[in-house]
Amino acid sequence: MDVRLWTFIMVGISFALYIGVAIWSRAGSTRDFYVAGTGVSPLANGMATAADWMSAASFISMAGLISFMGYDGSVYLMGWTGGYVLLAMLLAPYLRKFGAYTVPEFVGQRYYSQVARVVAVACAIFVSFTYVSGQMRGVGIVFSRFLEVDVTVGVVIGMGIVFFYAVLGGMKGITYTQVAQYCVLIFAYMVPAFFLAIMLSGTFIPQLGFGGADPASGVFLLDKLDGLHQELGFTPYTDGTKSMIDVFFITAALMVGTAGLPHVIIRFYTVPKVRDARISVGWALLFIAILYTTAPAVAVFARTNLLDTVAGQPYAEMPEWFSKWEDTGLITYEDKNGDGNIQYVGDAAENELTIDRDIMVLANPEISRLPNWVVGLVAAGGLAAALSTAAGLLLVISSAISHDLLKRAWKPDISEKGELLAARISAAFAVVVAGLLGIYPPGFVAQIVAFAFGLAASSFFPVIILGTFTRTMNREGAIAGMLSGITLTAAYIIYFRFVNPAADSPENWWFGISPEGIGTVGMLLNFAVAFTVSKFTPSPPESVRELVDRIRVPGTIQTGGRP
């Protein structure tokens, strides 16, 4: 069977599984819709958290980033995993103990302010829509290539699937669907990694193959890749080109952004007990580590195979996969010297080949001539990763609108049935907007996701930390901090990436800090403004001070009617 048929089979089976799980686990109450009835086991929640976390950026784009950036790509590995240590130690148990449905609800109650709640809602929606646009673009890329449909059609199909189980099942349906999606995506990621490890290093384990040697020549893979890079005029793969300050700020932004992402935090409200929240993080780290320790090896395998297959080869003799990706517009070739050979070199003026880094994981099985069923499996895995995260983000947007704005701010007397209907309508609206962002994306997948992390780092992380560990932080400080942090971060990103991209270079950045790392500056500004403003404004009520004390000591706490 050809690639397209295998893809139809793999994707069809996986989609049928997701829809079946959604029907089985559909929400019957607002508690089910928002926090899955707080009845999810730590193991299942850890698996769902891993799927929620390992988005299209992790599955599709991260190894592609590392394959192009080499050593510099390690910032994504360090930042995106280090954030879970912060979650486990600083946030997850306390937020679960507080018992709120959403992050804006925590902000509104802890800072005794509807204005703070509304600002948090605005930040949550802004961060989530930024993040979800990357997921929908990933869906479009997969469908565009493997089902040979237009990117727009692919995004619309993805919208339909997410709409079904997000609107029907809410957090309950999403949680158990994400468990299934984790199984699909991790199997789809590891199978080709096993194949390639054996082919390129003679070992079955990708993590060992990453540091292994080519069985034919005996040359270590990284040495071989460095040699290929130097021959073609690229920077050596194992050399870093980023400044140390930019590496530090990007890593920090990704770490604290992880700990501040609303769709990740909300997962810890779904477990029965506070202790379960911490156990969930441990399981999530284990499940995430399987993919994240494999990604550097996949990146090396993909880059080596690409250079061996493409560089210097006659364009007319390129295999079918090359022309299929050309049809999507994600590979472009321009014969500048007229010799008919592909000149893939580091010199931009002489280079004839442009490759979108988001295709590396998806194209890798075809480049390596793996069986067609493996190609179809990878396509299903990429869709699972993108759709699982998209669903979690859409639920954040839905709950922010229906629960935090409608129920808590605008219409507190709304019935549970009315709130559930509003939540589903909000989810449907969010799906439509997410689809439009997927059709007209503001950048490549991992870049968009990095921006979302910066926005989360500069808005939510400080206000949650201060709300949990300081008795004196008041509503004025929290509001001023959130607004200043996210405004600086968003303005910096928008200016360099969209308003004046010609100036997007280290010599023009503040202190050499790239837009991906500016979230750390926004976070520091948030802390500074919050502390300063709180010193010159009234202290929080004594009841709030006591609430903060109770969050951090053993026992139960009652807030908003939920333990």
ROSE-932126 format. One line per 10 residues: number of its first residue (from 1); their letters; for each residue x negated, y, z of C-alpha. Coordinates in nm, 2 decimals. Layout:
<nodes>
NUM> A> X:Y:Z ~ ...
</nodes>
This chain:
<nodes>
1> MDVRLWTFIM> 0.00:0.00:0.00 ~ -0.12:0.35:-0.07 ~ -0.18:0.63:0.18 ~ 0.15:0.80:0.13 ~ 0.36:0.48:0.20 ~ 0.15:0.40:0.51 ~ 0.20:0.75:0.63 ~ 0.58:0.73:0.58 ~ 0.58:0.40:0.78 ~ 0.36:0.52:1.07
11> VGISFALYIG> 0.53:0.86:1.10 ~ 0.88:0.71:1.06 ~ 0.82:0.45:1.33 ~ 0.68:0.71:1.57 ~ 0.97:0.96:1.50 ~ 1.23:0.69:1.56 ~ 1.06:0.61:1.89 ~ 1.07:0.98:2.00 ~ 1.43:1.02:1.91 ~ 1.53:0.70:2.08
21> VAIWSRAGST> 1.35:0.80:2.40 ~ 1.52:1.15:2.38 ~ 1.86:0.99:2.36 ~ 1.79:0.76:2.65 ~ 1.65:1.03:2.87 ~ 1.89:1.32:2.78 ~ 1.94:1.59:3.05 ~ 2.27:1.60:3.23 ~ 2.20:1.89:3.46 ~ 1.99:2.21:3.48
31> RDFYVAGTGV> 1.76:2.02:3.73 ~ 1.71:1.75:3.46 ~ 1.66:2.02:3.19 ~ 1.41:2.23:3.38 ~ 1.21:1.98:3.60 ~ 1.33:1.63:3.49 ~ 1.51:1.60:3.83 ~ 1.17:1.60:4.01 ~ 1.18:1.22:3.97 ~ 0.88:1.16:3.74
41> SPLANGMATA> 0.61:0.92:3.87 ~ 0.25:1.06:3.90 ~ 0.13:0.81:3.64 ~ 0.40:0.90:3.38 ~ 0.36:1.27:3.46 ~ -0.02:1.24:3.41 ~ 0.03:1.08:3.07 ~ 0.29:1.34:2.98 ~ 0.06:1.62:3.10 ~ -0.22:1.48:2.88
51> ADWMSAASFI> 0.01:1.48:2.58 ~ 0.14:1.83:2.66 ~ -0.22:1.94:2.69 ~ -0.38:1.77:2.40 ~ -0.22:1.97:2.13 ~ -0.30:2.01:1.76 ~ -0.60:2.20:1.87 ~ -0.74:1.90:2.06 ~ -0.64:1.63:1.81 ~ -0.68:1.81:1.48
61> SMAGLISFMG> -0.90:2.11:1.53 ~ -1.15:2.06:1.81 ~ -1.36:1.80:1.65 ~ -1.35:2.01:1.33 ~ -1.47:2.31:1.52 ~ -1.76:2.11:1.67 ~ -1.84:1.96:1.33 ~ -1.89:2.31:1.19 ~ -2.02:2.49:1.50 ~ -2.24:2.22:1.63
71> YDGSVYLMGW> -2.38:2.30:1.98 ~ -2.17:2.62:2.00 ~ -1.85:2.41:1.99 ~ -1.93:2.27:2.34 ~ -1.76:2.57:2.49 ~ -1.43:2.42:2.40 ~ -1.51:2.09:2.56 ~ -1.63:2.25:2.88 ~ -1.35:2.51:2.91 ~ -1.06:2.30:2.81
81> TGGYVLLAML> -1.15:2.02:3.06 ~ -1.29:2.24:3.35 ~ -0.96:2.41:3.39 ~ -0.81:2.09:3.53 ~ -1.04:2.10:3.82 ~ -0.90:2.44:3.91 ~ -0.55:2.31:3.86 ~ -0.61:2.01:4.09 ~ -0.78:2.21:4.37 ~ -0.62:2.56:4.36
91> LAPYLRKFGA> -0.28:2.55:4.20 ~ -0.09:2.22:4.14 ~ -0.01:2.12:4.50 ~ 0.08:2.47:4.62 ~ 0.31:2.54:4.32 ~ 0.48:2.21:4.37 ~ 0.53:2.28:4.74 ~ 0.68:2.62:4.66 ~ 0.94:2.44:4.45 ~ 1.02:2.69:4.18
101> YTVPEFVGQR> 1.14:2.58:3.84 ~ 0.92:2.81:3.65 ~ 0.61:3.04:3.68 ~ 0.82:3.36:3.64 ~ 1.04:3.23:3.93 ~ 0.74:3.19:4.15 ~ 0.62:3.54:4.06 ~ 0.97:3.69:4.12 ~ 1.01:3.52:4.46 ~ 0.66:3.56:4.59
111> YYSQVARVVA> 0.64:3.92:4.49 ~ 1.00:3.99:4.59 ~ 1.07:4.18:4.27 ~ 1.29:4.14:3.96 ~ 1.05:4.37:3.77 ~ 0.77:4.13:3.85 ~ 0.98:3.84:3.73 ~ 1.07:4.02:3.40 ~ 0.70:4.10:3.34 ~ 0.61:3.74:3.40
121> VACAIFVSFT> 0.88:3.63:3.16 ~ 0.74:3.86:2.89 ~ 0.39:3.73:2.95 ~ 0.52:3.36:2.94 ~ 0.70:3.42:2.61 ~ 0.41:3.61:2.45 ~ 0.16:3.34:2.55 ~ 0.38:3.05:2.46 ~ 0.47:3.18:2.11 ~ 0.10:3.25:2.04
131> YVSGQMRGVG> 0.02:2.89:2.14 ~ 0.31:2.73:1.96 ~ 0.23:2.89:1.63 ~ -0.09:2.69:1.62 ~ 0.11:2.37:1.69 ~ 0.35:2.43:1.41 ~ 0.07:2.51:1.17 ~ -0.08:2.17:1.26 ~ 0.25:2.00:1.17 ~ 0.25:2.18:0.84
141> IVFSRFLEVD> -0.11:2.07:0.76 ~ -0.03:1.70:0.83 ~ 0.29:1.69:0.63 ~ 0.14:1.90:0.34 ~ -0.14:1.65:0.28 ~ 0.00:1.31:0.37 ~ 0.36:1.34:0.27 ~ 0.27:1.56:-0.03 ~ 0.52:1.83:0.05 ~ 0.49:2.20:0.08
151> VTVGVVIGMG> 0.36:2.33:0.42 ~ 0.68:2.52:0.47 ~ 0.88:2.19:0.42 ~ 0.65:2.02:0.66 ~ 0.71:2.28:0.93 ~ 1.08:2.26:0.88 ~ 1.08:1.88:0.93 ~ 0.87:1.93:1.25 ~ 1.12:2.19:1.37 ~ 1.41:1.95:1.32
161> IVFFYAVLGG> 1.24:1.67:1.53 ~ 1.14:1.91:1.82 ~ 1.48:2.07:1.81 ~ 1.65:1.73:1.86 ~ 1.46:1.61:2.17 ~ 1.38:1.95:2.33 ~ 1.74:2.08:2.30 ~ 1.90:1.75:2.39 ~ 1.67:1.62:2.67 ~ 1.51:1.93:2.81
171> MKGITYTQVA> 1.22:1.85:3.05 ~ 1.35:1.50:3.12 ~ 1.36:1.41:2.75 ~ 1.04:1.59:2.67 ~ 0.85:1.42:2.96 ~ 0.93:1.06:2.85 ~ 0.89:1.15:2.48 ~ 0.54:1.29:2.57 ~ 0.45:0.96:2.73 ~ 0.53:0.78:2.40
181> QYCVLIFAYM> 0.34:1.06:2.21 ~ 0.03:1.02:2.43 ~ 0.02:0.65:2.34 ~ 0.05:0.72:1.97 ~ -0.20:1.01:1.96 ~ -0.47:0.84:2.17 ~ -0.44:0.51:1.97 ~ -0.45:0.71:1.64 ~ -0.76:0.91:1.76 ~ -0.96:0.61:1.89
191> VPAFFLAIML> -0.91:0.36:1.61 ~ -1.09:0.55:1.34 ~ -1.36:0.65:1.60 ~ -1.42:0.28:1.67 ~ -1.45:0.21:1.29 ~ -1.69:0.50:1.24 ~ -1.91:0.42:1.54 ~ -1.97:0.07:1.40 ~ -2.04:0.20:1.05 ~ -2.28:0.48:1.15
201> SGTFIPQLGF> -2.44:0.36:1.46 ~ -2.38:-0.01:1.49 ~ -2.20:0.02:1.82 ~ -1.84:-0.02:1.90 ~ -1.82:0.27:2.15 ~ -1.81:0.62:2.00 ~ -1.96:0.79:2.30 ~ -2.27:0.57:2.27 ~ -2.27:0.59:1.89 ~ -2.29:0.97:1.92
211> GGADPASGVF> -2.65:0.93:2.05 ~ -2.72:0.62:1.85 ~ -2.92:0.56:1.53 ~ -2.83:0.49:1.17 ~ -2.86:0.11:1.13 ~ -3.00:0.14:0.78 ~ -3.28:0.40:0.85 ~ -3.32:0.38:1.22 ~ -3.30:0.76:1.24 ~ -3.09:0.90:1.52
221> LLDKLDGLHQ> -2.76:1.05:1.40 ~ -2.82:1.39:1.55 ~ -3.17:1.41:1.40 ~ -3.03:1.30:1.06 ~ -2.76:1.57:1.08 ~ -3.01:1.83:1.18 ~ -3.22:1.74:0.87 ~ -2.92:1.75:0.64 ~ -2.83:2.10:0.78 ~ -3.18:2.23:0.73
231> ELGFTPYTDG> -3.20:2.10:0.37 ~ -2.88:2.27:0.28 ~ -2.96:2.60:0.46 ~ -2.72:2.56:0.75 ~ -2.82:2.63:1.11 ~ -2.95:2.31:1.28 ~ -2.65:2.13:1.42 ~ -2.80:2.10:1.77 ~ -2.91:2.46:1.79 ~ -2.68:2.72:1.96
241> TKSMIDVFFI> -2.63:3.06:1.79 ~ -2.39:3.22:2.05 ~ -2.53:3.45:2.31 ~ -2.53:3.31:2.67 ~ -2.29:3.58:2.78 ~ -2.04:3.49:2.51 ~ -2.07:3.12:2.60 ~ -2.00:3.20:2.96 ~ -1.70:3.43:2.89 ~ -1.54:3.19:2.64
251> TAALMVGTAG> -1.58:2.89:2.88 ~ -1.44:3.09:3.17 ~ -1.15:3.22:2.97 ~ -1.06:2.87:2.86 ~ -1.09:2.73:3.21 ~ -0.88:2.99:3.39 ~ -0.65:3.00:3.09 ~ -0.59:2.62:3.13 ~ -0.50:2.68:3.50 ~ -0.27:2.97:3.40
261> LPHVIIRFYT> -0.08:2.81:3.11 ~ 0.29:2.80:3.20 ~ 0.37:2.49:3.00 ~ 0.10:2.30:3.19 ~ 0.19:2.44:3.53 ~ 0.56:2.36:3.50 ~ 0.47:1.98:3.47 ~ 0.38:1.97:3.84 ~ 0.73:2.07:3.94 ~ 0.86:1.74:3.79
271> VPKVRDARIS> 0.71:1.50:4.05 ~ 0.88:1.40:4.38 ~ 0.62:1.51:4.63 ~ 0.34:1.76:4.67 ~ 0.08:1.48:4.70 ~ 0.21:1.35:4.36 ~ 0.12:1.68:4.20 ~ -0.25:1.63:4.28 ~ -0.24:1.26:4.18 ~ -0.08:1.37:3.85
281> VGWALLFIAI> -0.38:1.59:3.78 ~ -0.62:1.30:3.84 ~ -0.43:1.08:3.60 ~ -0.41:1.36:3.34 ~ -0.79:1.41:3.36 ~ -0.85:1.04:3.30 ~ -0.62:1.03:3.00 ~ -0.76:1.36:2.86 ~ -1.12:1.24:2.91 ~ -1.07:0.95:2.67
291> LYTTAPAVAV> -1.02:1.19:2.38 ~ -1.25:1.47:2.49 ~ -1.55:1.25:2.54 ~ -1.49:1.10:2.20 ~ -1.45:1.43:2.01 ~ -1.82:1.52:1.99 ~ -1.89:1.18:1.84 ~ -1.60:1.21:1.59 ~ -1.74:1.56:1.50 ~ -2.09:1.42:1.42
301> FARTNLLDTV> -1.94:1.13:1.22 ~ -1.72:1.36:1.02 ~ -1.99:1.61:0.94 ~ -2.25:1.35:0.84 ~ -2.00:1.17:0.61 ~ -1.89:1.50:0.46 ~ -2.24:1.62:0.37 ~ -2.34:1.27:0.24 ~ -2.02:1.25:0.03 ~ -1.99:1.61:-0.11
311> AGQPYAEMPE> -2.31:1.81:-0.11 ~ -2.48:1.80:-0.45 ~ -2.23:1.56:-0.60 ~ -2.06:1.61:-0.95 ~ -1.72:1.77:-0.90 ~ -1.57:1.55:-1.18 ~ -1.66:1.24:-0.98 ~ -1.50:1.34:-0.65 ~ -1.26:1.08:-0.51 ~ -0.89:1.12:-0.49
321> WFSKWEDTGL> -0.89:1.25:-0.13 ~ -1.08:1.56:-0.24 ~ -0.83:1.65:-0.51 ~ -0.54:1.59:-0.27 ~ -0.68:1.83:-0.01 ~ -0.75:2.08:-0.29 ~ -0.37:2.07:-0.37 ~ -0.30:2.19:-0.02 ~ -0.54:2.48:-0.06 ~ -0.74:2.37:0.24
331> ITYEDKNGDG> -1.04:2.28:0.02 ~ -1.15:2.52:-0.26 ~ -1.43:2.48:-0.51 ~ -1.57:2.75:-0.74 ~ -1.85:2.65:-0.98 ~ -2.06:2.96:-0.95 ~ -2.37:2.83:-1.14 ~ -2.17:2.63:-1.40 ~ -2.36:2.30:-1.35 ~ -2.05:2.10:-1.25
341> NIQYVGDAAE> -2.21:1.99:-0.92 ~ -2.08:2.09:-0.58 ~ -2.33:2.33:-0.42 ~ -2.24:2.32:-0.05 ~ -2.50:2.53:0.12 ~ -2.55:2.77:0.41 ~ -2.60:3.08:0.19 ~ -2.25:3.23:0.14 ~ -2.35:3.39:-0.19 ~ -2.45:3.06:-0.34
351> NELTIDRDIM> -2.20:2.83:-0.16 ~ -1.93:2.69:-0.39 ~ -1.72:2.49:-0.15 ~ -1.49:2.62:0.12 ~ -1.34:2.37:0.37 ~ -1.08:2.45:0.63 ~ -1.22:2.31:0.96 ~ -0.87:2.20:1.06 ~ -0.88:1.91:0.80 ~ -1.19:1.74:0.94
361> VLANPEISRL> -1.02:1.48:1.17 ~ -0.74:1.42:0.92 ~ -0.97:1.38:0.62 ~ -1.24:1.18:0.80 ~ -1.08:0.83:0.75 ~ -1.04:0.90:0.38 ~ -1.40:1.04:0.34 ~ -1.53:0.73:0.52 ~ -1.32:0.50:0.31 ~ -1.13:0.34:0.60
371> PNWVVGLVAA> -0.82:0.13:0.53 ~ -0.51:0.32:0.43 ~ -0.32:0.22:0.74 ~ -0.58:0.40:0.95 ~ -0.52:0.72:0.74 ~ -0.14:0.69:0.80 ~ -0.20:0.63:1.17 ~ -0.41:0.94:1.21 ~ -0.14:1.15:1.04 ~ 0.11:1.01:1.30
381> GGLAAALSTA> -0.13:1.09:1.58 ~ -0.18:1.45:1.46 ~ 0.20:1.50:1.45 ~ 0.24:1.35:1.80 ~ -0.02:1.59:1.94 ~ 0.13:1.90:1.78 ~ 0.49:1.81:1.85 ~ 0.43:1.71:2.22 ~ 0.27:2.05:2.30 ~ 0.52:2.24:2.09
391> AGLLLVISSA> 0.81:2.09:2.29 ~ 0.65:2.18:2.62 ~ 0.60:2.54:2.51 ~ 0.95:2.57:2.37 ~ 1.09:2.46:2.71 ~ 0.89:2.73:2.88 ~ 1.04:2.99:2.65 ~ 1.39:2.84:2.69 ~ 1.37:2.84:3.07 ~ 1.22:3.19:3.08
401> ISHDLLKRAW> 1.52:3.32:2.89 ~ 1.80:3.11:3.04 ~ 1.68:3.07:3.40 ~ 1.46:3.36:3.48 ~ 1.64:3.63:3.28 ~ 2.00:3.52:3.26 ~ 2.05:3.33:3.59 ~ 1.81:3.52:3.81 ~ 1.83:3.87:3.67 ~ 2.13:3.94:3.45
411> KPDISEKGEL> 2.41:3.70:3.54 ~ 2.35:3.53:3.88 ~ 2.70:3.39:3.90 ~ 2.68:3.18:3.58 ~ 2.79:2.82:3.62 ~ 2.54:2.53:3.59 ~ 2.72:2.42:3.27 ~ 2.69:2.77:3.13 ~ 2.32:2.79:3.22 ~ 2.25:2.46:3.06
421> LAARISAAFA> 2.43:2.57:2.74 ~ 2.22:2.90:2.75 ~ 1.90:2.69:2.79 ~ 1.98:2.49:2.49 ~ 2.07:2.79:2.28 ~ 1.74:2.95:2.39 ~ 1.55:2.64:2.29 ~ 1.71:2.65:1.95 ~ 1.62:3.01:1.90 ~ 1.26:2.94:2.01
431> VVVAGLLGIY> 1.23:2.65:1.76 ~ 1.33:2.88:1.48 ~ 1.08:3.15:1.58 ~ 0.81:2.89:1.63 ~ 0.87:2.75:1.28 ~ 0.83:3.10:1.13 ~ 0.50:3.14:1.31 ~ 0.39:2.80:1.17 ~ 0.48:2.91:0.82 ~ 0.30:3.24:0.86
441> PPGFVAQIVA> 0.02:3.16:1.11 ~ -0.22:3.43:1.25 ~ -0.53:3.21:1.22 ~ -0.66:2.85:1.22 ~ -0.53:2.62:1.49 ~ -0.80:2.62:1.76 ~ -0.86:3.00:1.71 ~ -0.49:3.07:1.78 ~ -0.49:2.84:2.08 ~ -0.81:3.01:2.22
451> FAFGLAASSF> -0.62:3.34:2.20 ~ -0.33:3.20:2.40 ~ -0.57:3.08:2.67 ~ -0.72:3.43:2.69 ~ -0.37:3.58:2.73 ~ -0.28:3.32:3.00 ~ -0.61:3.38:3.18 ~ -0.56:3.76:3.19 ~ -0.20:3.75:3.30 ~ -0.09:3.45:3.51
461> FPVIILGTFT> -0.40:3.31:3.67 ~ -0.48:3.61:3.90 ~ -0.12:3.66:4.00 ~ -0.08:3.29:4.10 ~ -0.41:3.28:4.29 ~ -0.34:3.60:4.47 ~ 0.02:3.50:4.54 ~ -0.10:3.17:4.70 ~ -0.41:3.27:4.89 ~ -0.36:3.63:5.00
471> RTMNREGAIA> -0.09:3.75:5.24 ~ -0.14:4.12:5.15 ~ -0.09:4.12:4.77 ~ 0.23:4.31:4.70 ~ 0.46:4.35:4.40 ~ 0.31:4.68:4.28 ~ -0.04:4.53:4.26 ~ 0.09:4.21:4.09 ~ 0.28:4.40:3.82 ~ 0.00:4.65:3.75
481> GMLSGITLTA> -0.25:4.36:3.73 ~ -0.05:4.15:3.49 ~ 0.03:4.44:3.26 ~ -0.33:4.57:3.25 ~ -0.49:4.23:3.20 ~ -0.27:4.11:2.92 ~ -0.27:4.45:2.75 ~ -0.64:4.47:2.73 ~ -0.68:4.11:2.61 ~ -0.41:4.14:2.35
491> AYIIYFRFVN> -0.53:4.48:2.22 ~ -0.89:4.35:2.19 ~ -0.79:4.04:2.00 ~ -0.55:4.22:1.77 ~ -0.80:4.49:1.68 ~ -1.09:4.26:1.59 ~ -0.89:3.98:1.43 ~ -0.61:4.16:1.26 ~ -0.65:4.54:1.25 ~ -1.02:4.57:1.17
501> PAADSPENWW> -1.16:4.22:1.10 ~ -1.46:4.37:0.91 ~ -1.59:4.48:1.25 ~ -1.55:4.13:1.41 ~ -1.92:4.07:1.47 ~ -2.14:4.05:1.78 ~ -2.29:4.39:1.73 ~ -1.94:4.55:1.76 ~ -1.80:4.34:2.04 ~ -1.81:4.48:2.40
511> FGISPEGIGT> -2.13:4.35:2.55 ~ -2.14:4.08:2.29 ~ -1.81:3.92:2.41 ~ -1.60:3.77:2.13 ~ -1.22:3.79:2.11 ~ -1.21:3.42:2.23 ~ -1.38:3.53:2.55 ~ -1.22:3.86:2.62 ~ -0.96:3.69:2.84 ~ -1.22:3.66:3.12
521> VGMLLNFAVA> -1.26:4.04:3.11 ~ -0.88:4.08:3.12 ~ -0.87:3.84:3.42 ~ -1.13:4.05:3.61 ~ -0.94:4.37:3.52 ~ -0.62:4.21:3.65 ~ -0.78:4.12:3.98 ~ -0.94:4.47:4.02 ~ -0.62:4.66:3.93 ~ -0.41:4.44:4.16
531> FTVSKFTPSP> -0.64:4.48:4.46 ~ -0.67:4.86:4.40 ~ -0.30:4.92:4.36 ~ -0.21:4.71:4.66 ~ -0.44:4.92:4.88 ~ -0.24:5.23:4.81 ~ 0.11:5.09:4.81 ~ 0.33:4.94:5.08 ~ 0.24:4.59:5.22 ~ 0.47:4.30:5.14
541> PESVRELVDR> 0.75:4.22:5.40 ~ 0.66:3.99:5.69 ~ 0.88:3.72:5.55 ~ 0.66:3.71:5.24 ~ 0.35:3.69:5.45 ~ 0.50:3.39:5.64 ~ 0.60:3.23:5.31 ~ 0.24:3.24:5.19 ~ 0.12:3.08:5.52 ~ 0.38:2.80:5.48
551> IRVPGTIQTG> 0.27:2.72:5.12 ~ -0.08:2.64:5.24 ~ -0.01:2.42:5.54 ~ 0.13:2.06:5.56 ~ 0.51:2.03:5.58 ~ 0.80:2.13:5.36 ~ 0.90:2.47:5.24 ~ 1.24:2.59:5.12 ~ 1.26:2.86:4.84 ~ 1.55:2.94:4.62
561> GRP> 1.75:2.64:4.75 ~ 1.49:2.37:4.65 ~ 1.24:2.19:4.87
</nodes>
